[in-house]
Amino acid sequence: MRQYDKNKNGVLDRDEVSQMPERLRQADRNGDAIITLDELSAHLLDFSQRRGGGGGPGAGGGKGGNPPRSYRFLTARERLPEGLPPWFLDDDVNQDGQVSMAEYSKDWSDTVVEKFVSYDLNNDGIITPAECLAVLKAQKK
């Protein structure tokens, strides 16, 4: 709506509509040469449903009786591999799937630094899940 509403009045008038692609001009449901936000929203929802989007994640209406597609991506926390120790999840305060030095400890001592460095295999200041699992695997041998 903002892209075409040049005069910022909240509707697309005749001049603004004439600048739109034909597929969007079809949103004028009542034929008054003005497209309201409601008309544009309804048009885009119909378009999405015809294309198999089902109106969004969780809505019915996928193509050919198939379940609707979900466009939700897994979070970093949801993508973490199995086998990480509880401290890794607890220390990953921002839930980005890795543990930075700032997250690992607020109070640093030689012992804490030594422990952190033992997990930070490439010395970049971040413990990744792969680094953590590699250290745990080596400790089991």
Secondary structure, 3 states (H helix, E strand, C coil): CCCCCCCCCCCECHHHHHCCCHHHHCCCCCCCCCECHHHHHHHHHHHHHHCCCCCCCCCCCCHHHCCCCCCCCCCCCCCCCCCCCHHHHHHCCCCCCCEEHHHHCCCCCHHHHHHHHHHCCCCCCEECHHHHHHHHHHHHC
